[in-house]
Amino acid sequence: METIIQKALKLLLDKYGAPYDCVTVVEENSHYRASIETPDPARLIGRNGTLLNALQIILKNILWKQNEEKAFVTLDVDGYRQDQYERIYQKVESSIDMMKERNLSEIKLNPMKPFLRRLVHLWVAENYPELTTDSVGEGRQRAVRIHYK
């Protein structure tokens, strides 16, 4: 699957006319992480990552059409997404520290997209075994709530 993702991504980049130095794909627990190194990252990331998100959706659709199975793929350009995740983890960590300092039973984070909420759920479960998370709210106002077990 890694080779298929890599070929599809290179074809997509060539059609888009985007320069790139390297495309790598790694699999981790049935989740594929594709990374692009490029001399012009802004061209592939777009404003607030909108183009990167669009490229990721197109890549997933290409893979689904070729293999008739959904692949869980995350696309990153020059570490942009990883930096974004690290910033989110730092915000969550400081929110948890504040919750503990103030002796609060729970804390609600700002609304975020489903994929980012999933990352927060997994990260909190892995790093704070005494805490649990759930999602609250509707639509664009859906947010993660962190509380004690």
Secondary structure, 3 states (H helix, E strand, C coil): CHHHHHHHHHHHHHHHCCCCCEEEEEEECCEEEEEEECCCHHHHHCHHHHHHHHHHHHHHHHHHHHHCCCCEEEEEECCHHHHHHHHHHHHHHHHHHHHHHCCCCEEECCCCCHHHHHHHHHHHHHHCCCEEEEEECCHHHCEEEEEEC
